[in-house]
Amino acid sequence: MIVITAASGKLGTALADAFKAKSLAGQVRLAVRSPDKLAARKAEGFEVVAADYDDPASLKAAFAGAETVVLISGAGTNDIRTVQHHHAIEAAKAAGVTRIVYTSATNPVSASRFDWAKAHEATEAELKASGLAWTILRDNSYFSNNDLLFANAKASGVLPFPGIDAKVAYVSHEDVADSIVGAVTGAGHAGKVYEIAGDEAWSAVELAALLSELTGKEIKALDVPVSAFEDQFRAMGLPEWVATGVGSFYAALGAGEYAATSGDVALLAGRPSTGARAYLKAFA
Ligand SMILES: NC(=O)c1ccc[n+]([C@@H]2O[C@H](COP(=O)([O-])OP(=O)(O)OC[C@H]3O[C@@H](n4cnc5c(N)ncnc54)[C@H](OP(=O)(O)O)[C@@H]3O)[C@@H](O)[C@H]2O)c1
């Protein structure tokens, strides 16, 4: 049995779809805070159970009888996330799980401009010392993080970004999901760290040029300070820790921390990563 935590999110949804596409739904248990959200998945053959990262007993029960847990990283400040991931690792040990497949992030080091990299660094270290088998997938930036920017660019003619020449090896949620399925079902992935980054990388200048071509309207990239992004997040009503945390993510992108491409999506998913042209077509 394979358990997926945080199964109601965008990645959890793509991952359940990817297992279903391989006719593996019957081997997958979706663990989620509110099982009602995923009730329809039962008809597809999945088990659906309750599990909250803040409730260790719920995790232990959700992991009972499982061989593999896909631990999708949580949401919250570094302290909260690190404790939540600790709860999941301890529950996996208690439930007799063999391997955890963890979704980390690119450049998970304290020195990263991305503040929440610290939680990934701490969880990777805890996993490696846990005595369990593990596989770590370090996810690059999702294309969809920029969906609002792409949609607005068509109307305004401007694609704002903090560091418009910095390349980012974006991936789609489907790239990450298909890579996880490969890491879970394939042999020889225990004890491995994979870089789930695109096999190409794009700067905001290049994305603006692609959007111009696809929309037939001139769109220019505009360098803006990270503080402008943070102000925008505050204006959207996001709490301060989210505004600065996501701001720090864009600071890392704009400084080139997410530029390195990788062949690991092709290795695990058996197909190339999603290209920018294919992703941006939806915005044309
Ligand atoms: N690489 C990137 O660009 C990038 C971008 C954003 C996030 N991330 C990370 O990747 C993860 C998955 O991304 P996503 O796009 O699927 O995020 P998402 O759509 O925001 O989903 C977040 C998921 O976390 C669950 N969750 C939150 N708190 C929880 C708790 N205490 N216990 C159990 N589940 C909890 C949510 O459950 P509910 O439905 O109950 O709220 C939801 O299923 C995120 O959580 C984050 O750590 C990566």
The ligand as a Tripos MOL2 file, in Angstrom:
@<TRIPOS>MOLECULE
LIG
   48    52     1     0     0
SMALL
NO_CHARGES

@<TRIPOS>ATOM
      1 N1          7.8900   23.9060   -5.7940 N.am      1 LIG1
      2 C1          7.0130   24.9110   -5.7490 C.2       1 LIG1
      3 O1          6.9810   25.8020   -6.6020 O.2       1 LIG1
      4 C2          6.0240   24.9620   -4.6310 C.ar      1 LIG1
      5 C3          5.0560   25.9710   -4.6330 C.ar      1 LIG1
      6 C4          4.1090   25.9720   -3.6270 C.ar      1 LIG1
      7 C5          4.1470   24.9960   -2.6330 C.ar      1 LIG1
      8 N2          5.0910   24.0360   -2.6530 N.ar      1 LIG1
      9 C6          5.1630   22.9560   -1.6200 C.3       1 LIG1
     10 O2          4.6220   21.7840   -2.2410 O.3       1 LIG1
     11 C7          3.4910   21.3080   -1.4900 C.3       1 LIG1
     12 C8          2.4370   20.7750   -2.4360 C.3       1 LIG1
     13 O3          2.1110   21.8010   -3.3460 O.3       1 LIG1
     14 P1          0.6200   22.0230   -3.8310 P.3       1 LIG1
     15 O4          0.7030   22.8850   -5.0290 O.co2     1 LIG1
     16 O5         -0.1040   20.7320   -3.8690 O.co2     1 LIG1
     17 O6          0.0330   22.8880   -2.6090 O.3       1 LIG1
     18 P2         -1.4890   23.1630   -2.2760 P.3       1 LIG1
     19 O7         -2.3670   22.9720   -3.4570 O.co2     1 LIG1
     20 O8         -1.5140   24.4790   -1.5620 O.co2     1 LIG1
     21 O9         -1.8560   22.0030   -1.2250 O.3       1 LIG1
     22 C9         -1.3790   22.0320    0.0830 C.3       1 LIG1
     23 C10        -1.8460   20.7470    0.7380 C.3       1 LIG1
     24 O10        -1.3210   20.6980    2.0860 O.3       1 LIG1
     25 C11        -2.3690   20.2160    2.9050 C.3       1 LIG1
     26 N3         -2.1610   20.5760    4.2940 N.ar      1 LIG1
     27 C12        -1.9610   21.8160    4.8030 C.ar      1 LIG1
     28 N4         -1.8240   21.7340    6.1450 N.ar      1 LIG1
     29 C13        -1.9570   20.4140    6.4770 C.ar      1 LIG1
     30 C14        -1.9400   19.6970    7.6970 C.ar      1 LIG1
     31 N5         -1.7680   20.3180    8.8880 N.pl3     1 LIG1
     32 N6         -2.0990   18.3530    7.6510 N.ar      1 LIG1
     33 C15        -2.2850   17.6920    6.4880 C.ar      1 LIG1
     34 N7         -2.3250   18.3260    5.2910 N.ar      1 LIG1
     35 C16        -2.1580   19.6700    5.3000 C.ar      1 LIG1
     36 C17        -3.6160   20.8440    2.3310 C.3       1 LIG1
     37 O11        -4.7530   20.1820    2.8270 O.3       1 LIG1
     38 P3         -6.1960   20.8800    2.9910 P.3       1 LIG1
     39 O12        -6.9320   20.5770    1.6930 O.co2     1 LIG1
     40 O13        -6.7960   20.1780    4.1610 O.co2     1 LIG1
     41 O14        -5.9890   22.3460    3.2130 O.co2     1 LIG1
     42 C18        -3.3540   20.5950    0.8500 C.3       1 LIG1
     43 O15        -3.6870   19.2710    0.5120 O.3       1 LIG1
     44 C19         3.0430   22.5180   -0.6650 C.3       1 LIG1
     45 O16         2.3720   22.1160    0.5010 O.3       1 LIG1
     46 C20         4.3460   23.2130   -0.3820 C.3       1 LIG1
     47 O17         5.0370   22.6300    0.7200 O.3       1 LIG1
     48 C21         6.0180   23.9810   -3.6320 C.ar      1 LIG1
@<TRIPOS>BOND
     1     1     2 1
     2     2     3 2
     3     2     4 1
     4     4     5 ar
     5     4    48 ar
     6     5     6 ar
     7     6     7 ar
     8     7     8 ar
     9     8     9 1
    10     8    48 ar
    11     9    10 1
    12     9    46 1
    13    10    11 1
    14    11    12 1
    15    11    44 1
    16    12    13 1
    17    13    14 1
    18    14    15 2
    19    14    16 1
    20    14    17 1
    21    17    18 1
    22    18    19 2
    23    18    20 1
    24    18    21 1
    25    21    22 1
    26    22    23 1
    27    23    24 1
    28    23    42 1
    29    24    25 1
    30    25    26 1
    31    25    36 1
    32    26    27 ar
    33    26    35 ar
    34    27    28 ar
    35    28    29 ar
    36    29    30 ar
    37    29    35 ar
    38    30    31 1
    39    30    32 ar
    40    32    33 ar
    41    33    34 ar
    42    34    35 ar
    43    36    37 1
    44    36    42 1
    45    37    38 1
    46    38    39 2
    47    38    40 1
    48    38    41 1
    49    42    43 1
    50    44    45 1
    51    44    46 1
    52    46    47 1
@<TRIPOS>SUBSTRUCTURE
     1 LIG1         1 GROUP 0 **** ****
